[in-house]
Amino acid sequence: MTVFFHELKRNRIALIVWTAAICFMLGVCVLIYPEMESQMGEISEMFADMGNFSAAFGMDQINFGEFMGYFGVECGNVLGLGGAFFAAILGISALAKEEKDRTAEFLLTHPISRKRIITEKYLYVIAQILILNIVVILVTAGCIFVIGEKADFGKIAMLILAYLILQIEIASISFGISAFLKRGGLAIGLGFAIMSYFLNILSNLTEDAKFIKYITPFGYTDSSYILTNGSIEVKYIITGLIFTVLGIAIAYYEYTKKDIS
C-alpha cells in the first residue's frame, strides 16, 4: 500500500482545506437557522409560488420553513456542489498528475505493476471522500445539537449517503477520464461536475426531461424525494453504479496499455 499512503500524505493539505471549507459552510447554514426561523415561513410560501423555479430545486415538495426542508435545500446544495467539485478534482488528477508533474518515470521504474498503481490510487480517492463525509456527519450532528433543533437523523443520514454515492460516481468517472490525460484536467473535472448539476435542474423543470435523471449523478440526490419518502430512488442509483463501474474499468483498460511519457 505504498502508493496509497504516499498519495494520502501528498494530498493531505487539499483534503484539510476542502473538508474545512465544506464543513464551515454547512455549520454556518445550520447555526444561523434559529435566527432565520421566524422568516422561513414567508420565504417558503414565496418560493412555493415560483412555478418552474421552485420545481427545479425541489422547493415545491418540501416545506422550506421547517428545519428539515431548510437543511435539504441549503445544506444539501453546499454538500452536493462542494462534494462534487472535490470528488471531480480527486478523480481527474489521480492518474494524469504523474505525467503532468514528471514523476511517472520514477513511479513506474519501481517493482510495482500498473494495475496495483491504479488500485491504490483509486482507493486513495475513495478514502479521501470517506474522510470528508465522516467529518461532515460529525459537524452536522454537532451543530444540530448546539441549536437544539429536532431533526430526523435517519433522513439526514440518507441524504448524506446519497451525496456520498454521488461523489464516488463523479470521482470514478473522472478517474476513468484521467487515464487518457497527459496534462492536468482540472477544467474537465469541474466542468463535468457543473454540467451534472445543471442537467439535474433541467430534469426537474418538465416531465419530458425526467429521463436526464438517469444520466446525471445528481438524479438520486433529490432532497425533496429523500426527505419526503426517507429513501433514495433505486432506479437512478442503478444507472449511477453502472457508470461508476465503467469509469473504473476504463481506467484499468487505458492506463495498463498507455504509452506514458
ZIBELUR-V525337 format. One line per field, one symbol per residue. psi: psi as a letter, one per 20 degrees, with the letter a starting at -180 (. if undefined). A space follows every 50 residues. Layout:
psi = ???
//
This chain:
psi = kggghghghhkhgggggggggghghggggghighhihhihghgghghhjj chgghhjjiiiqoiiqggggghgghghghggghgggggggghighhighg jkjggggiiqmpqhhhggghhghhghghgggghghggggggghhggikpp qnhghghhghgghggghggghgghgghhhiqirpkghgghggggggghhh ghhihqhijhhhhigphihjkohggghgikrqohhhhghghghggggggh gggghhjpnp.
//
